Each structure stands twice: as structure tokens, then as C-alpha cells.
Amino acid sequence: MPAFRFSLLLLLALMLFSLACAEAPYATVNGEALSGETIDLYLNKLHADYGVTDPSLLDDVTEAYLKDLALQSAIEDMLLRQDMVREGFYTFDEETEAWLTEAGEAAYESALLDVGEMIRETLELNDVSDADLREYALLYAQRLGVSSENYVQVFRDEYARLRYEDWLLSDTQVTQEEIEAAYASRVETDTQRYAEDIPAYETALENGETVYYTPEGYRGILQIYLRAEGESDEEKLASVKATLEEITSRLAEGEDFEALIARFGEDTDLTEEVLLASGYPVHALSVRWDDSFRDAAMSLASPGEISDPIVSAGGVHILQYARDLPAGPVPLSDALSEEIGYDLHVALVSQKTLERLDVLASEAEIVFSEDQ
């Protein structure tokens, strides 16, 4: 069975909203009732997506637009779900149903424990046992009308959605040629964006974006980082004097810099093989590093050269100019190809879903209640 990954926020969200109460339907979609409370849940999500903390402050035009969008989204989701049921994607064999049930119940239990911990921290109930906290969380869930079955249904919905998407794309798949074309386009875009704008390039990296072009002028820097005490540079250097002397002696004897990183360094990131292989990317115009770190890194004349100890706000560093980093397009690795392929897949699913919705909407019978 595929392993679904649901974020804690998604799972806990079910704990924060009660189920829609029985009421006169706002509308019917192919005979199925659509309640006002269901539409309100969509509206609340839109408020959250747009960063609206106080809906009462919205102007009438914006709020009306969001309400219309919430209604449209609720109707479209209902049409798609009806289509999934009609096409048999909610029909599971015994093995699949058993797996979905087990996964949903496990997720519910995990959410109860997390909510219990939240209760412990909020109310400072340090002396209350985990079992009692779970019972408090269970009572809270029961008051909201949320049960393990709701969590099982989340897994059923997700599994049905994945089957539906496969069906929608049954005659259309992302090709390697399309991946390579998208890669070339992204390289061209990022070259224009970042070739002459180092701060923008580094901001993109800091934001976790995939960047397809590396500007000229970057070098890989390794460091032996030492935590230091004191306010002034002199005090910080004095606090690690003995360690610095030992490192200096070992370097003079020809000991390998990376071995000294492992022996003395306190930079936990440099335990990663990929980072050790490349070094920290530093440029003369870098904005992501402390000025003293950047300037010392760029003052080293050639690969292999090692700096004197320098002091930054974070501590004391000994730097090595490890290598020049290659500039230009980032190679199309298997991992990058898979990422681009996934992006194209998502876009294709969206396109096919919209096309299907056009058909479903044209055939749908949507009736609004008389008081709407």
C-alpha cells in the first residue's frame, strides 16, 4: 500500500471544527444537500489562506467575492466527489479498506496524543499522566463530534482522489521531453533573475526555492567553528585560546582540515556529506553571511588556503577556501528531473480536473433554496 503523509496541521484541523449540524440546505447539487455551514468552512479556509484575521474588517465587495468563491469551491468539490463515487473510486477491496481504516485510526490516536500535549502545555498540567490527557483530548473530540471514523474518511478521500487523478490522466502522461523543455525554460528564467543579482539569488535559496542557475563568483568555504564566550572580539578569542592553539599546531603538522572539523568543529551542519563536499557557498556580494565571515572567506587567495581565526557574532571561525563552485545551469539530476516531473504532473491534473468540471457543471442540476 502507498504510504500517505498527512501533516499534523491537517490532522489537528479536524479536531478544531465540529461537523456541520443538520439544517435546511443552502442548495442541492444533483439532489445532494449542500449546507450553509459547509460553505462557511470553505469561507473560513479562504480567510486563513488570504491572511484575514478579522473578517468584519473586510469591505463588502471583497467579502462578497470570497463568499462566492467559497460557494463555487464547495459545489465543485461536491461535483467531483459525486463523480468519484459514480466511477467507482470509493469502492475498495477488503485489503485496501482494512489498511485505510488502520491508517485513519492510527492518525486519530496520534492527534489525540498531540492535543493532550497541547492541553498539558497550555494549562501547565505537568502532573497529569499521558493516559488522563488522552482522555481529556478524547472528551474534547467527542464534544466537537469528531471521531476516528472522520480520520478514516480523510484517508478514503485521499486514496479515492489519487485513483481519480490516475483515471483523468489515463491517456496523458508527462514525458521526458516535456521535463527537459521545462528545465530549459526554468534555467533561462533563473539566469535572467540571478546572474547579476546575488541578494535575490541568496534570498531564493534561503526561502527553500529550487534555483536552476548558479551565478559566477561563488567559492566553497569550510570552517572549524567554535562557540565562544565574552562580549568583545578579544574576550571571545581568549575563551577558546587553548583550542585555537591546538588546532594551529595540528595544521602546522599537516593534519587534514576536514579531520579537524570532525575533531573540534561545533557546526552541526558540517556533518552532512553533501555540504562537506561543496562547502558553504560564499560570494563577494553575499548577504546571507556575517560580514566578517564573508570578507575573510573572500580574502583567501586560492583553494586550500586557511584563514587566521576570525570572530563573528556567533563565535570564532577558522575558514578554508575549499574549492571554486561551478557557475551556470544546475545539472538536470534524477532528483531535479523528478521534481520537475511532479510539478508538471500537478499542473496536468489541475488542467484535466478543470476540463472534467466543465462537463460535470454543464450536466449538473443545482437548486438554491428559496431564501438564498
Phi, psi and omega in degrees: 000143176292149180260112178279146176244112178249130181290154177301323181298320179295315182293317180291335179302325178295336180279346187260354180233131176282161179288153181299132180281158177294129180202169176298133183294145173290322179201169170239141180239108185054040177086353180265133185287137173242114186275157175297325180293325176297317178296322178298324177297319176296320180295318179298321178294320177297318177303315180295318181297324181267006178071028180272108181270335179225093183302336181295343181272353179288144174287162186299321183294315181295315181295321178296321178297315181294323178294318177297321180293322177296316179297315180298317181296318180296318180293316181297318178296323179292318178299318180293318180295318177301321179293319178298318179295315183297324182274359174090014184278352173261007177263115185245147173286172186299320181296316180294316180299320179296319179294316180298319179296314180297316181294318180295317180294323177294320179294321178297315179297319178297320179294321177300317179295320179294318178294323176300318178295323178296320177297317180301312183291319183292318184261002179055048181267062186291338183267359182272136182289160178299322181296317179292322178296322177298321179295320177298315180296321179295318177299320179298315179297319180295322178296327178278350182079024181254128182232177178299332179298325177297321179290320176300321181294326176302316180291322176299314181300316182293319180294318178296321180297318180295321178294320180296317179297318177301321179294316180298328183260015186301330181250011182215124178228154176289130182259162177297324178298320178292322177297314181293324177293319178295320178300312180299320179295319181290323176299313180299316180297314183289330175298315179294324182288317197244348185303324182242015183225082183296316179302319179294320178299314183288329175297319178298317179296317180297329180277003178079016180283150172278123182247136189256006181214136177251122180294161176293152168100006180270142174234150179270127184242126170260156180216150164257108184259134179235129172292140184226156179247155178116168181264314183272165176301320181298317180294321180293317178297320181294328184290341180238023185303312183298318179294318179298320180296320180293319179298315180300318180295317182292322177296319180298331179276000176091015180292144183296136183297319181293328176294325179287328173300313181295325184281318189243335189295144179243019175269103185294335179294330183282012170273350181278129185299322182297316181291322176298326182288329184254324187086167176291131179282118183234137181231155180301335180254015181301144177242357186268355182246155170303141184304318182294323177295311182298312184294321178294320179297319184280347179278345179288133193280325187207158179304138182099339182290145184240139183276163164290164177300136176238156183245135174233181178298334184270341182157211182244140185229142165243122188253149171234129173284097189281318185189163169273136181269138182294137177261167177104196182300137173290130183302146179279085179283172177299319181295318180291321177299320179294321179296315179296318178301320178295317178301316179294323177299314180299317179296322180291320176300316179299316180297313182293326178294317179296320178297318179294320179297323178301319179292313183296319181293324181292336182259353188282151172251107183246120183236125179267146179294156188296334183269008179265000000 
